[in-house]
Amino acid sequence: MRTVNMHEAKTHLSRLVEAAAKGESFIIARAGKPMVKVVALDAPDARHRIGFLAGQISVPDDFDSMGSDEIRTMFSGRG
């Protein structure tokens, strides 16, 4: 595994992060002493959120008109 010093890490951070993201982990050292190990994160969960309740709920046929009487009352100034 590659070891880079603090100065090199600061100077080439973008390049080092890109390499780590591709699986090339490395160690950053200060004064020759290893301080941290940089590794790529695990791939994010690729499950889709859209449609996650499909088949589990139902929308009433009158959904678009629900509350219309209450709204009409509020706008008429009687509510």
N, C-alpha and C positions, 0 to 999 in steps of 0.2 A: 504494500500500500504506500502511496506517495505521501511524503511529509513536506509541507511548505512552511516557511517561517512567516511570522506576523506581517512583515513588510511586504513579502510577495503576495500574501493573501489579500492585503488591502489594495495592492496595485492591480491585481488580476482577479478581483472578486467575481466579476461577471462571468469570466471564462471558467473559473473554478466551479462556480455554482452550476453552470451549464453542463460541465463534465460530470458533476455529482448527480445531477438530474438524470443523466444517461447511465448511471450505475457505477461511475468511477469515484468511489469514496476516497477521501483523503484526510490527513491529520494536519492540524495547524499547531505549530510549536512556537514557544516564546523562549528565547535564549537556549535553544536546543532541547527544551523540555516539552513533550507533547501536552497540549492543553485541551483540545477538542477534536472529535472525529466528526466529519461532515459526511452524511449519507443521504441518499434520496428518500423521500417519503414514500410510503406505500401508495399504490395507485388508488385514486378515489373510487368509492363504490359507484358502479355504473348503472345502478337501477334507476329506472325512470320514475319520476314523481307524478307526472301527468297521468291521470286515470287510475291512481292508486286505490280509489274507492269504487271502481267500476264493478257493478253487480252487487254492491253492498248497500247502496242507498237508492232511493227513488225520489224523483222530483214531481210534486203534484202538478196535474194538468193546468191548474189555475195559478201557478206560481207567479206569472207576470202581473196578475191582477190582485194578488194578496195585499191586503192593507189599503186598497184603493178607497174604500169608504172612509177610513180614518184620515187619509191624506186629503180627501175632498173636504172633510169637516174642518181640518186645520186651515186649509186655504180659504175657506169661506168665512173664517173668523168666528166660528161657533164652537171651537174646541179649545 
